[in-house]
Amino acid sequence: MGDGAPVLLVHGALCDYRYWAPQLRGLCERFDVAALSLGQYFPRLQWSLRHRFGWRWHAQQVAAFAAGYGRPVHLVGHSRGAAVAWQAALQRPAAIASLSLFDPGGPQPQGLPAEVAAIRARAIALLHAGQVEAGLECFVDSVSQPGAWARSSASFQQMVCDNAQTLVPQIGDALPAYDREQAMGMAVPVLLVSGELSPAQYRDNAAALADWLPDARHHVLAGASHGMTLTHARRCNALLTEFVTSTSG
């Protein structure tokens, strides 16, 4: 959509290209914007089922798609999608003009807090028991705030339900931790955005990367939690517009 510098959007857990609707609408007047659905997410194309679900495969997909532009792209990721975007940038650095990471997913050195691990185990148990919506609610609340699912729009809940089958393999596919040396060697500018009310693991990842990266801009959105690109879309779009404009040749 649109003209201008290419911007490629990578969704996180239980989402797909529809997650980025506010950004597709808000950025298309300034940029050439595209949003991916990673393999096995909605619309779950038949060919994708031949592959093993995982972040390595998804990073390869993003890296190949970015390289296909023939010019460096501004790569944007949210949550798990931010971790995938990071890995894609490590694979194909010449294909990336900049990185924007919103609440970057990935483990802390000490691992997941016991209460978070317990909540995710409960979510899987609910899914296996056929209580799909209860399991999804459990997981969504665990990565944002209690009550986040209940406050979500009907369209968001439908999108998450459409991707319910990805939750079990995703939880079994642990993301890699961010590496200090890799970050120090990252040659492209990086925008880091975390929500003031987001769970600590996302805020801590953003803060660590901000310390390590040679060219980082770090913003904490007041009053925002993990779904900031939806709940604080105007602010997120403004940050992206400013950053992409300032880092375009």
Backbone bond lengths (Angstrom), bond angles and torsions (degrees), N, CA, C in turn:
res aa  C-N    CA-C-N  psi(-1)  N-CA   C-N-CA  omega(-1)  CA-C   N-CA-C  phi
1 M - - - 1.463 - - 1.520 109.73 -
2 G 1.326 117.03 135.35 1.444 120.66 171.98 1.517 113.66 84.68
3 D 1.331 114.99 -178.41 1.461 123.32 179.15 1.521 108.12 -125.16
4 G 1.327 115.01 171.87 1.449 119.41 178.18 1.507 111.94 105.90
5 A 1.324 116.08 -160.61 1.464 121.21 -179.29 1.527 109.87 -61.50
6 P 1.348 118.29 140.22 1.465 120.65 -179.03 1.527 111.96 -75.85
7 V 1.325 115.90 131.17 1.463 123.25 178.22 1.524 107.40 -124.65
8 L 1.335 116.55 124.97 1.460 122.18 -177.05 1.524 109.41 -116.95
9 L 1.338 117.29 124.47 1.458 124.14 -172.54 1.527 110.36 -106.05
10 V 1.338 116.54 130.96 1.468 122.38 -176.61 1.528 108.84 -121.10
11 H 1.326 116.12 118.28 1.463 122.33 -175.75 1.530 111.97 -77.33
12 G 1.333 114.69 167.52 1.452 121.61 177.63 1.517 112.87 -104.01
13 A 1.328 115.40 -158.20 1.463 122.47 -174.15 1.521 111.74 -60.29
14 L 1.336 115.29 141.13 1.468 123.87 174.24 1.524 113.57 62.48
15 C 1.318 117.07 14.73 1.460 120.97 -177.86 1.523 109.75 -119.64
16 D 1.317 116.26 -174.49 1.462 123.13 175.51 1.523 107.04 -159.63
17 Y 1.322 116.78 -165.11 1.466 119.65 -175.46 1.528 112.78 -56.27
18 R 1.332 117.66 -25.93 1.466 120.74 -177.60 1.525 112.62 -66.72
19 Y 1.331 116.61 -22.84 1.464 120.05 179.96 1.530 111.17 -54.93
20 W 1.332 115.79 -32.99 1.460 120.60 -172.21 1.527 113.54 -91.14
21 A 1.318 118.61 17.56 1.468 120.45 -177.92 1.535 113.03 -51.99
22 P 1.353 119.95 -43.51 1.472 118.52 -179.90 1.528 112.84 -64.94
23 Q 1.333 116.65 -30.02 1.466 119.91 179.25 1.533 110.65 -79.65
24 L 1.330 117.18 -38.51 1.463 119.52 176.63 1.527 110.42 -59.74
25 R 1.343 116.00 -42.24 1.470 119.64 178.55 1.525 111.64 -70.53
26 G 1.317 115.69 -41.94 1.455 119.79 -170.90 1.515 115.51 -81.17
27 L 1.328 117.83 -20.93 1.462 120.66 -174.67 1.519 113.91 -108.85
28 C 1.340 117.72 -12.18 1.465 119.76 -170.45 1.524 113.18 -68.49
29 E 1.329 118.05 -19.02 1.464 119.07 178.75 1.527 112.22 -75.77
30 R 1.338 116.24 -19.47 1.469 120.26 -177.54 1.524 113.18 -109.52
31 F 1.352 116.59 -25.87 1.460 120.03 -170.39 1.525 111.69 -136.25
32 D 1.330 115.14 164.25 1.465 122.84 171.73 1.527 106.60 -88.59
33 V 1.326 117.20 98.17 1.466 122.48 -168.68 1.526 110.56 -106.53
34 A 1.332 115.98 134.62 1.468 121.82 175.47 1.519 108.83 -136.23
35 A 1.325 116.18 145.28 1.465 122.50 176.85 1.523 108.56 -122.58
36 L 1.323 116.06 129.95 1.460 122.53 -179.48 1.520 111.60 -91.26
37 S 1.333 115.74 153.77 1.464 122.02 157.31 1.521 106.25 -109.06
38 L 1.310 117.59 118.93 1.458 121.48 179.61 1.520 110.34 -68.84
39 G 1.318 116.07 160.68 1.453 121.82 -175.70 1.523 113.64 -55.24
40 Q 1.321 116.52 132.57 1.464 128.00 179.53 1.523 113.84 79.02
41 Y 1.323 117.59 -2.11 1.462 120.65 168.98 1.531 108.33 -86.90
42 F 1.342 115.47 164.05 1.458 120.74 178.40 1.527 110.29 -48.57
43 P 1.324 118.69 132.01 1.469 128.94 10.40 1.524 115.03 -89.30
44 R 1.318 118.01 18.24 1.463 124.38 172.88 1.532 111.46 49.56
45 L 1.300 115.37 66.94 1.460 121.40 -178.93 1.528 110.84 -64.85
46 Q 1.306 116.12 145.20 1.461 121.61 -172.03 1.527 112.56 -59.29
47 W 1.334 117.10 -39.19 1.465 119.24 -177.72 1.520 112.13 -61.51
48 S 1.332 116.71 -29.38 1.466 119.73 -175.91 1.520 112.53 -68.12
49 L 1.330 117.23 -21.72 1.462 120.50 -176.54 1.520 112.03 -72.12
50 R 1.334 117.39 -10.67 1.468 120.48 176.69 1.522 111.62 -77.43
51 H 1.318 117.01 -14.26 1.460 121.55 -175.01 1.524 111.25 -98.88
52 R 1.312 114.64 157.05 1.463 120.18 173.72 1.527 108.77 -82.82
53 F 1.306 115.91 124.11 1.465 121.81 179.34 1.527 109.19 -61.61
54 G 1.332 116.75 133.45 1.459 118.44 175.79 1.517 112.59 171.37
55 W 1.313 115.19 162.45 1.457 120.83 -176.81 1.527 112.08 -65.77
56 R 1.330 118.08 -32.05 1.469 119.87 179.34 1.527 110.48 -62.08
57 W 1.332 115.67 -47.83 1.463 120.23 178.66 1.525 110.94 -63.11
58 H 1.310 116.90 -43.24 1.461 119.90 -179.63 1.528 111.53 -64.23
59 A 1.332 117.72 -39.16 1.465 120.20 177.29 1.527 110.91 -64.35
60 Q 1.323 117.11 -38.33 1.466 120.45 176.71 1.525 110.69 -63.18
61 Q 1.341 116.18 -40.93 1.467 119.97 177.70 1.528 111.06 -59.93
62 V 1.322 115.59 -48.87 1.467 119.94 -177.57 1.523 110.43 -64.21
63 A 1.335 117.19 -43.85 1.459 120.78 -179.59 1.524 111.16 -61.06
64 A 1.334 116.67 -43.35 1.462 120.25 179.95 1.524 111.16 -66.65
65 F 1.332 116.68 -40.63 1.464 120.41 179.56 1.525 110.11 -64.33
66 A 1.320 116.67 -43.65 1.465 120.59 179.90 1.526 110.83 -63.07
67 A 1.326 116.51 -43.38 1.462 120.21 -179.46 1.523 111.37 -64.01
68 G 1.328 116.76 -28.13 1.458 121.29 -179.05 1.516 114.17 -67.08
69 Y 1.322 118.39 -15.73 1.462 120.92 178.32 1.530 111.86 -67.48
70 G 1.324 116.03 -28.17 1.455 119.09 -177.14 1.508 113.98 80.40
71 R 1.312 117.27 1.38 1.467 123.42 174.39 1.519 107.11 -150.74
72 P 1.324 117.86 153.49 1.469 119.72 -175.91 1.529 112.25 -60.44
73 V 1.323 115.96 139.70 1.461 121.99 -178.35 1.528 110.04 -110.54
74 H 1.312 115.11 155.47 1.460 122.23 173.81 1.530 106.49 -91.66
75 L 1.310 116.14 109.52 1.462 122.27 -171.64 1.525 109.70 -97.34
76 V 1.329 115.98 129.22 1.466 122.78 -175.63 1.522 108.33 -124.73
77 G 1.334 117.59 131.28 1.457 120.67 177.67 1.512 111.79 -137.41
78 H 1.332 115.28 151.10 1.461 121.62 177.94 1.515 109.34 -121.73
79 S 1.343 117.33 130.17 1.459 123.42 172.74 1.529 110.83 59.29
80 R 1.334 118.03 -122.20 1.466 120.04 176.03 1.525 110.48 -58.22
81 G 1.320 116.71 -35.88 1.460 120.38 177.70 1.518 113.02 -64.22
82 A 1.330 117.96 -29.21 1.459 120.97 174.94 1.524 110.35 -67.94
83 A 1.337 116.61 -39.90 1.464 120.12 176.66 1.522 110.76 -64.75
84 V 1.328 117.10 -40.88 1.465 121.53 177.17 1.531 110.16 -63.80
85 A 1.334 117.18 -43.99 1.462 121.04 178.75 1.528 110.88 -61.49
86 W 1.314 116.69 -40.65 1.468 121.33 177.77 1.527 110.64 -59.19
87 Q 1.328 116.39 -47.40 1.463 120.20 179.85 1.529 111.07 -65.01
88 A 1.326 117.45 -37.73 1.464 120.42 177.10 1.526 111.04 -62.52
89 A 1.330 116.57 -40.00 1.462 120.57 178.80 1.524 111.29 -65.71
90 L 1.331 117.25 -34.43 1.463 120.31 176.20 1.528 110.66 -67.56
91 Q 1.337 116.69 -35.31 1.461 121.00 -179.60 1.526 112.46 -72.95
92 R 1.315 117.34 -42.53 1.472 122.03 -174.11 1.531 110.29 -130.04
93 P 1.324 118.05 65.85 1.469 118.80 -175.59 1.525 113.57 -60.45
94 A 1.327 117.40 -32.01 1.463 119.57 -178.31 1.521 112.32 -69.12
95 A 1.341 116.82 -18.10 1.469 120.71 -178.88 1.518 112.83 -87.30
96 I 1.336 117.61 -4.61 1.463 121.86 -171.85 1.527 110.51 -113.56
97 A 1.326 116.20 127.25 1.465 121.24 175.79 1.522 111.42 -88.62
98 S 1.329 116.54 -36.43 1.463 121.80 178.07 1.519 108.48 -161.00
99 L 1.318 115.19 163.44 1.461 122.61 176.03 1.522 108.91 -122.42
100 S 1.329 116.84 137.38 1.465 122.04 171.40 1.517 107.45 -125.97
101 L 1.324 116.70 118.82 1.461 122.42 -173.79 1.525 109.35 -118.65
102 F 1.326 115.68 114.84 1.461 122.18 178.84 1.521 108.84 -99.78
103 D 1.342 116.74 119.88 1.469 121.67 -177.30 1.526 110.93 43.22
104 P 1.343 117.32 64.81 1.466 119.73 -174.28 1.525 112.84 -60.11
105 G 1.335 115.35 126.28 1.457 121.47 179.08 1.514 111.50 -77.71
106 G 1.318 115.72 161.17 1.457 122.14 -179.14 1.511 109.64 139.61
107 P 1.335 116.56 155.75 1.462 120.22 -175.14 1.521 112.95 -77.76
108 Q 1.298 115.68 156.14 1.449 122.66 168.68 1.530 108.58 -88.02
109 P 1.343 117.75 157.94 1.470 119.39 -179.87 1.525 113.25 -54.17
110 Q 1.317 116.81 -32.93 1.463 120.46 -178.93 1.522 112.48 -83.85
111 G 1.346 116.94 -1.81 1.459 120.17 179.95 1.517 111.54 83.90
112 L 1.340 115.03 178.74 1.461 120.26 179.37 1.523 110.93 -67.86
113 P 1.322 118.17 141.20 1.460 119.40 171.86 1.520 110.54 -57.40
114 A 1.318 115.93 147.41 1.464 120.51 -176.08 1.519 111.73 -57.54
115 E 1.328 116.81 -36.96 1.466 118.80 -177.58 1.531 111.39 -68.86
116 V 1.349 116.92 -34.12 1.467 120.03 178.16 1.520 110.24 -69.49
117 A 1.334 116.57 -43.56 1.465 120.25 177.43 1.524 110.88 -59.85
118 A 1.325 116.69 -38.86 1.467 120.55 179.91 1.524 111.04 -66.88
119 I 1.325 116.89 -40.19 1.466 120.70 179.36 1.522 110.29 -64.26
120 R 1.323 116.99 -41.11 1.466 119.78 -179.27 1.530 110.94 -69.09
121 A 1.320 116.53 -36.25 1.464 119.29 175.29 1.526 110.28 -63.49
122 R 1.322 116.27 -38.40 1.471 120.08 177.98 1.526 110.35 -66.25
123 A 1.331 117.15 -39.41 1.466 120.46 178.75 1.524 110.81 -60.57
124 I 1.329 116.87 -43.24 1.464 120.89 179.02 1.518 110.36 -64.96
125 A 1.332 116.46 -42.06 1.470 119.89 179.53 1.527 110.79 -61.06
126 L 1.322 116.82 -40.64 1.467 120.52 178.75 1.529 111.04 -64.96
127 L 1.333 116.79 -41.12 1.460 120.00 178.13 1.521 110.90 -62.56
128 H 1.334 116.40 -45.40 1.462 120.33 179.94 1.530 111.05 -63.38
129 A 1.326 116.35 -28.86 1.468 120.62 179.71 1.528 112.32 -83.26
130 G 1.318 116.71 1.70 1.460 120.49 179.37 1.508 114.50 85.79
131 Q 1.336 117.75 3.68 1.464 121.48 178.82 1.538 108.47 -92.99
132 V 1.322 114.59 70.88 1.459 120.65 -169.23 1.527 111.91 -62.93
133 E 1.320 117.46 -51.26 1.463 118.93 -176.46 1.523 111.49 -64.19
134 A 1.325 117.36 -37.77 1.467 120.15 177.90 1.524 110.56 -64.01
135 G 1.338 117.22 -39.70 1.458 120.51 178.19 1.513 112.24 -65.85
136 L 1.322 116.49 -40.76 1.458 120.47 178.47 1.523 111.22 -66.87
137 E 1.316 116.47 -41.50 1.467 120.54 177.14 1.523 110.43 -59.31
138 C 1.313 115.98 -43.40 1.459 121.44 -179.97 1.529 110.39 -59.06
139 F 1.334 116.69 -46.55 1.463 120.31 -177.92 1.524 111.23 -69.04
140 V 1.327 117.71 -47.69 1.467 120.73 -177.47 1.524 110.65 -59.85
141 D 1.310 117.39 -42.93 1.469 120.08 177.92 1.526 111.18 -62.66
142 S 1.352 116.85 -33.23 1.468 120.15 -176.68 1.521 112.21 -70.91
143 V 1.339 118.14 -27.25 1.462 119.91 -179.25 1.525 112.04 -98.22
144 S 1.313 117.45 -0.48 1.459 120.58 177.79 1.523 109.29 -128.97
145 Q 1.307 116.64 -98.70 1.459 122.60 179.11 1.519 108.17 -145.67
146 P 1.333 117.93 154.67 1.467 118.91 172.60 1.528 110.46 -54.59
147 G 1.317 116.04 133.45 1.454 120.71 -179.64 1.513 114.68 88.84
148 A 1.348 117.53 -0.74 1.468 120.23 -177.66 1.525 111.37 -62.38
149 W 1.336 116.84 -41.06 1.467 119.99 179.91 1.531 110.65 -62.17
150 A 1.312 116.22 -47.05 1.469 120.32 -177.67 1.524 111.76 -62.50
151 R 1.328 116.99 -30.87 1.470 120.69 -179.60 1.528 112.71 -84.88
152 S 1.323 117.28 -8.99 1.466 121.04 -175.82 1.526 111.19 -72.59
153 S 1.317 115.06 154.92 1.463 120.55 178.54 1.523 110.63 -70.55
154 A 1.321 115.34 160.71 1.465 120.29 177.45 1.522 110.92 -61.95
155 S 1.336 117.49 -35.73 1.466 120.24 -179.63 1.524 111.24 -68.27
156 F 1.335 117.14 -37.62 1.465 119.91 176.67 1.521 110.37 -65.73
157 Q 1.324 116.88 -45.85 1.459 119.94 179.82 1.524 111.28 -61.45
158 Q 1.329 117.42 -38.68 1.466 120.37 178.11 1.526 110.70 -64.33
159 M 1.321 117.26 -43.03 1.459 121.06 178.10 1.524 111.03 -59.45
160 V 1.316 116.60 -45.35 1.460 120.62 179.76 1.527 110.68 -63.35
161 C 1.322 117.01 -42.76 1.472 120.01 177.27 1.523 111.14 -61.74
162 D 1.330 116.83 -37.03 1.463 120.89 179.06 1.527 112.13 -65.05
163 N 1.329 116.94 -19.97 1.464 121.67 -178.11 1.525 112.68 -113.30
164 A 1.330 116.63 16.34 1.467 120.69 -175.78 1.519 112.35 -57.28
165 Q 1.344 117.21 -33.46 1.461 120.11 -175.44 1.528 112.80 -68.24
166 T 1.347 117.64 -11.89 1.463 120.11 179.97 1.521 113.26 -87.10
167 L 1.328 118.02 -12.87 1.461 119.21 -170.80 1.522 112.57 -68.01
168 V 1.330 117.77 -45.89 1.467 119.67 -178.18 1.529 110.99 -63.01
169 P 1.346 120.46 -51.12 1.465 118.02 177.84 1.522 113.16 -63.74
170 Q 1.331 117.22 -30.45 1.461 118.58 179.13 1.524 111.43 -67.19
171 I 1.316 117.12 -44.61 1.464 119.59 179.92 1.526 110.38 -64.01
172 G 1.332 116.87 -31.09 1.463 120.41 177.03 1.513 114.10 -79.45
173 D 1.319 118.10 -3.29 1.467 123.56 -176.72 1.524 108.61 -114.59
174 A 1.321 116.15 82.65 1.465 120.72 -173.14 1.527 111.31 -65.24
175 L 1.318 115.51 132.41 1.458 120.56 175.34 1.521 110.18 -70.86
176 P 1.333 117.86 150.97 1.465 119.99 175.29 1.526 110.76 -76.76
177 A 1.314 115.59 152.98 1.462 120.05 174.16 1.527 109.47 -73.06
178 Y 1.302 116.87 154.93 1.460 120.83 174.84 1.523 109.01 -72.57
179 D 1.325 115.11 140.33 1.460 121.84 -174.51 1.529 109.75 -107.36
180 R 1.311 115.94 129.68 1.463 120.78 -175.67 1.526 111.71 -61.40
181 E 1.322 117.36 -44.61 1.463 119.97 -178.02 1.524 111.30 -66.31
182 Q 1.325 116.65 -40.65 1.464 119.22 176.46 1.523 110.81 -61.73
183 A 1.323 116.28 -41.60 1.461 119.92 179.95 1.527 111.15 -64.75
184 M 1.323 116.48 -42.06 1.461 119.79 -179.53 1.526 111.69 -64.66
185 G 1.344 116.20 -24.51 1.457 120.36 178.97 1.517 114.47 -93.70
186 M 1.325 117.71 1.68 1.465 121.19 -178.96 1.527 109.26 -70.98
187 A 1.329 116.02 117.14 1.458 120.30 -171.18 1.521 113.74 -85.77
188 V 1.336 118.22 -15.89 1.466 119.79 -175.46 1.526 110.53 -95.23
189 P 1.316 117.72 154.75 1.468 120.11 175.03 1.526 110.77 -67.98
190 V 1.327 115.30 145.79 1.466 121.07 -175.37 1.525 109.42 -129.97
191 L 1.329 115.34 128.71 1.462 122.57 171.65 1.523 108.03 -98.12
192 L 1.310 117.03 126.06 1.464 123.15 178.34 1.522 108.41 -115.68
193 V 1.327 115.63 125.77 1.462 120.37 -179.68 1.517 108.29 -128.99
194 S 1.309 116.77 125.66 1.465 120.94 176.52 1.522 109.23 -127.67
195 G 1.320 114.57 152.41 1.449 120.09 178.03 1.518 111.11 -86.41
196 E 1.305 116.51 136.63 1.464 120.75 178.90 1.524 111.28 -55.19
197 L 1.335 117.04 -34.13 1.460 121.89 -175.87 1.524 112.75 -104.27
198 S 1.331 117.67 8.19 1.464 120.70 179.22 1.523 110.43 -68.76
199 P 1.348 117.89 155.00 1.459 120.19 174.93 1.527 111.54 -54.63
200 A 1.329 115.58 150.91 1.464 121.70 -171.06 1.519 113.23 -57.93
201 Q 1.339 118.59 -35.07 1.462 119.20 -175.08 1.524 111.48 -60.02
202 Y 1.335 117.89 -36.77 1.465 120.56 -179.79 1.526 110.99 -73.02
203 R 1.312 115.80 -43.49 1.467 119.27 179.00 1.526 110.75 -64.24
204 D 1.329 116.57 -39.63 1.464 120.46 179.98 1.525 111.55 -67.49
205 N 1.325 117.46 -39.26 1.468 119.97 177.08 1.523 110.93 -61.13
206 A 1.327 116.11 -46.28 1.465 119.80 -179.76 1.525 111.15 -62.62
207 A 1.325 116.62 -41.82 1.465 120.14 -179.22 1.524 111.17 -65.60
208 A 1.331 117.20 -40.97 1.466 120.52 179.20 1.526 110.59 -64.15
209 L 1.322 116.81 -46.44 1.461 119.89 179.35 1.524 111.10 -62.47
210 A 1.319 117.04 -38.30 1.467 120.43 178.39 1.524 111.04 -60.33
211 D 1.329 117.18 -35.46 1.462 121.51 178.65 1.527 112.01 -72.99
212 W 1.330 116.95 -34.15 1.465 120.91 -173.07 1.524 114.20 -88.38
213 L 1.312 117.30 -35.53 1.462 120.92 -171.42 1.529 111.79 -71.05
214 P 1.330 117.62 141.94 1.464 119.60 179.04 1.524 113.91 -72.84
215 D 1.329 117.34 -24.08 1.469 120.59 -178.57 1.528 108.58 -140.42
216 A 1.329 115.63 84.36 1.468 120.97 -176.63 1.520 110.40 -125.48
217 R 1.331 114.75 145.71 1.463 122.35 172.63 1.525 106.49 -125.09
218 H 1.305 116.12 121.66 1.466 121.34 -171.23 1.525 109.38 -116.45
219 H 1.323 115.71 125.77 1.464 121.47 177.81 1.524 109.26 -125.36
220 V 1.315 116.44 137.25 1.461 122.80 172.20 1.524 106.88 -110.89
221 L 1.333 116.14 120.22 1.459 120.26 -177.03 1.524 110.60 -85.14
222 A 1.307 116.30 115.79 1.462 121.54 -179.63 1.524 110.52 -61.76
223 G 1.326 115.31 133.78 1.459 121.18 176.21 1.509 115.70 75.96
224 A 1.340 117.90 -0.07 1.467 121.24 -175.73 1.519 110.71 -98.29
225 S 1.330 114.87 148.41 1.458 121.14 171.59 1.529 108.08 -115.38
226 H 1.330 116.23 -156.43 1.457 120.96 -166.48 1.531 113.38 -64.64
227 G 1.308 118.40 -30.56 1.463 120.92 -178.97 1.509 113.61 -88.33
228 M 1.303 117.40 35.74 1.470 123.12 -170.27 1.522 113.99 -59.28
229 T 1.336 118.00 -32.19 1.464 118.80 -177.93 1.523 111.86 -69.10
230 L 1.333 116.22 -17.64 1.462 121.32 173.25 1.523 111.25 -94.22
231 T 1.329 116.33 -50.22 1.461 120.39 -173.35 1.525 112.79 -76.83
232 H 1.323 116.56 -27.05 1.465 121.88 179.78 1.531 108.96 -126.25
233 A 1.323 115.11 48.73 1.467 120.65 -172.21 1.531 112.41 -61.23
234 R 1.327 117.84 -42.02 1.468 119.36 -177.87 1.519 111.37 -62.02
235 R 1.313 115.83 -42.91 1.467 119.08 179.97 1.527 110.65 -66.76
236 C 1.327 116.51 -43.05 1.468 120.03 179.07 1.523 110.55 -63.49
237 N 1.324 116.83 -42.43 1.463 120.01 178.94 1.525 111.54 -63.92
238 A 1.326 116.40 -37.52 1.463 119.68 178.48 1.528 110.80 -65.49
239 L 1.335 116.59 -42.09 1.464 120.03 177.75 1.520 111.05 -62.79
240 L 1.329 116.45 -43.76 1.464 119.99 179.27 1.523 111.49 -64.74
241 T 1.320 116.66 -43.02 1.462 120.03 -179.88 1.520 111.00 -60.42
242 E 1.319 116.20 -46.96 1.466 120.63 -179.82 1.524 110.85 -62.91
243 F 1.343 116.38 -44.29 1.462 120.65 -175.91 1.525 111.34 -69.20
244 V 1.321 117.47 -48.94 1.470 120.20 -178.54 1.529 110.36 -63.23
245 T 1.319 116.91 -41.03 1.463 119.90 178.60 1.520 111.09 -61.70
246 S 1.324 116.35 -42.75 1.468 120.25 -176.43 1.520 112.78 -73.68
247 T 1.338 117.56 -19.69 1.466 120.31 -178.04 1.526 112.55 -108.95
248 S 1.322 117.39 8.47 1.465 121.10 176.13 1.523 109.35 -88.74
249 G 1.348 114.79 139.47 1.458 120.09 -177.20 1.511 112.75 -60.67
